[in-house]
Amino acid sequence: MAVKLTRRAPAFRIDDAALEQLWRALETKCAAAGPPNGALTVRETVRAAGRTAEKHENKYAGIDDLRRASNGSRLLRDYTLNVSSPWGDDYRSVSIYAFRSHGTASVEVSAPEASWCHDVMDTVLDMLRPHRTWYAAVHLGGPWMPPLAMVALAVTFVVGNLVLDPSWGPAGFAIYFAGLALLLARDWIFPAADIRVEPRRPQLAAPGGWRPERGADAPPAIQW
């Protein structure tokens, strides 16, 4: 019987190099049960002039595939990274889900052994922790934080206006609605799972597998 473990990741911001390291680490973990399979599914909304918004879903088989498809700098906020072993009795999988409007990303690990799930979960969270954002506390309450904070703001406004000092009503009213607007726009102002992708051009290798090295005597690198 499979064991499934799910946790929320801290709010993070990484680049494609960090994504590549994470992807390879997950492939190494899943390789214990056979050649791993991985894919990154990116969901994007495309708005063309005079047309309704269209939702597109693109799947990339590897980090190089993603880089080649990125024409210029690209920011990912709505995506799923899935890495798994071949299907069978020893099937293992790791998925990282990030949705633009649902706050922090979720990490889901499944395998026959609980110890493997905990080990992989710790690996993912440890690799993301150095990239934690300064505003990570905004997402600590998960999806329940905005409604709870709205209630707290409302109670503060009512108590302050009716009990403590009725004269501060206009200022309290403005503070309340400013805080309300900030909470409603939390996922846009304080994104919780950003991946910045920069296109990288590969370096050509010389015949025989030799690659130019940096140094005063080394010939200039050939790039395309």
C-alpha positions in Angstrom: 0.0 0.0 0.0 1.3 3.4 -1.0 2.1 6.1 1.6 1.3 9.7 0.6 2.8 12.8 2.3 1.7 16.4 1.6 3.1 19.6 2.9 3.1 23.3 2.0 6.4 24.8 1.0 7.7 28.1 2.3 7.2 31.1 0.0 10.2 31.0 -2.3 11.8 32.7 -5.3 14.2 30.6 -7.4 15.8 30.8 -10.9 16.1 28.1 -13.5 19.5 27.0 -12.2 17.9 26.2 -8.8 15.0 24.5 -10.5 17.5 22.3 -12.4 19.2 21.3 -9.2 15.9 20.4 -7.6 14.7 18.5 -10.6 17.9 16.4 -10.8 17.7 15.7 -7.0 14.2 14.3 -7.4 15.2 12.2 -10.4 18.1 10.8 -8.3 15.6 9.9 -5.5 13.1 8.2 -7.9 15.9 6.4 -9.8 16.1 3.8 -7.0 13.0 2.2 -8.5 14.0 2.5 -12.2 14.6 5.1 -14.9 12.8 8.2 -13.7 10.3 10.2 -15.8 9.8 13.9 -15.2 7.8 16.8 -16.7 7.1 20.4 -15.9 3.6 21.6 -16.8 3.2 25.3 -17.0 -0.2 27.0 -17.1 -0.5 30.4 -18.6 -3.3 32.8 -19.6 -2.9 34.5 -23.0 -4.8 37.6 -23.8 -4.9 38.7 -27.4 -6.4 42.0 -28.6 -10.1 41.6 -29.4 -10.3 38.1 -28.0 -11.2 36.5 -24.7 -8.5 35.2 -22.5 -7.2 31.7 -23.4 -5.7 29.3 -20.9 -2.7 27.4 -22.3 -0.9 24.4 -20.8 2.6 23.6 -21.9 4.6 20.5 -20.8 8.4 20.4 -20.8 10.4 17.2 -20.5 13.5 18.8 -19.1 15.1 22.0 -18.0 16.8 22.5 -21.4 13.4 22.1 -23.1 12.0 24.9 -20.9 15.0 27.2 -21.6 14.7 26.7 -25.4 11.0 27.6 -25.3 11.6 30.7 -23.3 12.1 33.7 -25.6 13.7 36.1 -23.2 13.3 36.3 -19.4 10.2 34.4 -18.2 8.4 34.2 -14.9 6.5 31.0 -13.8 3.9 31.2 -11.1 1.4 28.5 -12.2 3.0 25.1 -12.7 3.4 21.5 -11.7 6.7 19.6 -11.5 6.3 15.9 -11.4 9.0 13.3 -11.2 8.2 9.5 -10.9 9.6 6.1 -11.3 8.2 3.5 -13.8 4.8 2.2 -12.8 4.8 -0.9 -10.7 4.8 -2.3 -7.2 7.7 0.0 -6.2 6.2 3.1 -7.8 7.4 6.4 -6.4 6.4 10.0 -7.3 7.1 13.5 -6.2 5.0 16.5 -7.3 5.3 20.2 -6.6 2.1 22.1 -7.3 2.0 25.9 -7.6 -1.1 27.8 -8.5 -1.2 31.6 -9.0 -4.2 32.2 -6.7 -3.6 29.6 -4.0 -0.6 31.0 -2.1 2.3 28.7 -1.3 3.2 25.6 -3.3 2.3 22.1 -2.1 4.7 19.2 -2.2 3.2 15.7 -2.5 5.3 12.5 -2.2 4.1 9.0 -2.7 5.9 5.7 -2.2 5.5 2.2 -0.6 7.8 3.3 2.4 7.0 6.2 4.7 10.8 6.7 5.4 11.4 7.4 1.7 8.6 9.9 1.6 9.9 11.8 4.6 13.5 11.7 3.2 12.4 13.2 -0.1 10.1 15.8 1.5 13.0 16.9 3.7 15.2 17.2 0.6 12.7 19.4 -1.2 12.1 21.7 1.7 15.8 21.9 2.5 16.6 22.9 -1.1 13.9 25.6 -1.1 14.6 27.0 2.3 17.6 29.2 1.2 15.4 30.8 -1.4 12.7 31.8 1.1 11.2 35.3 0.5 11.4 38.0 3.1 7.6 38.2 3.2 7.1 34.4 3.7 5.2 35.1 6.9 2.3 36.6 4.8 1.6 33.0 3.6 2.0 31.2 6.9 -1.7 30.8 7.4 -2.2 29.2 4.0 -5.5 29.8 2.2 -7.2 30.6 5.5 -5.1 33.6 6.4 -6.9 36.2 4.2 -10.4 35.5 5.7 -9.1 35.3 9.2 -7.1 38.5 8.8 -10.2 40.2 7.3 -12.2 39.3 10.4 -9.4 40.6 12.7 -9.3 43.9 10.8 -13.1 44.2 11.0 -13.1 43.5 14.8 -10.2 46.1 15.3 -12.1 48.7 13.3 -15.4 48.2 15.2 -13.7 48.1 18.6 -11.6 51.1 17.9 -14.4 53.2 16.4 -17.2 52.4 18.9 -15.3 51.6 22.1 -11.9 53.2 22.3 -12.1 56.4 20.4 -15.1 57.2 18.1 -13.2 60.2 16.6 -10.7 57.9 14.8 -13.5 56.5 12.6 -12.4 57.9 9.2 -8.8 56.9 9.7 -9.8 53.5 10.9 -12.1 53.1 8.0 -9.3 53.9 5.5 -6.8 51.6 7.3 -9.4 48.8 7.2 -10.0 49.0 3.5 -6.3 49.4 2.7 -5.6 46.3 4.7 -8.5 44.5 3.0 -7.2 45.4 -0.5 -3.8 44.2 0.5 -5.1 40.9 1.6 -7.2 40.3 -1.5 -4.2 41.1 -3.7 -1.8 39.0 -1.6 -1.0 36.5 -4.2 -0.2 39.2 -6.8 1.8 41.5 -4.5 3.5 38.8 -2.6 3.8 35.8 -4.9 4.7 32.6 -3.1 6.4 30.3 -5.7 8.2 32.3 -8.4 10.6 30.7 -10.9 12.6 33.0 -13.1 13.8 31.4 -16.3 16.6 33.0 -18.3 17.4 31.6 -21.8 20.9 30.1 -21.8 22.9 29.4 -25.0 24.9 26.2 -24.9 28.7 26.3 -25.6 30.0 24.4 -28.6 32.5 21.6 -27.9 35.6 21.3 -30.1 36.3 18.0 -32.0 37.3 15.2 -29.6 35.3 16.5 -26.7 37.7 19.4 -25.8 36.0 22.5 -24.5 37.7 25.9 -24.3 38.7 26.9 -20.8 39.0 30.3 -19.3 42.5 31.7 -19.1 45.0 34.0 -20.8 46.2 31.2 -23.2 42.8 29.8 -24.0 41.2 30.6 -27.3 37.8 32.5 -27.2 34.8 30.3 -26.5 32.6 29.6 -29.5 28.9 30.4 -28.8 25.8 30.3 -30.9 
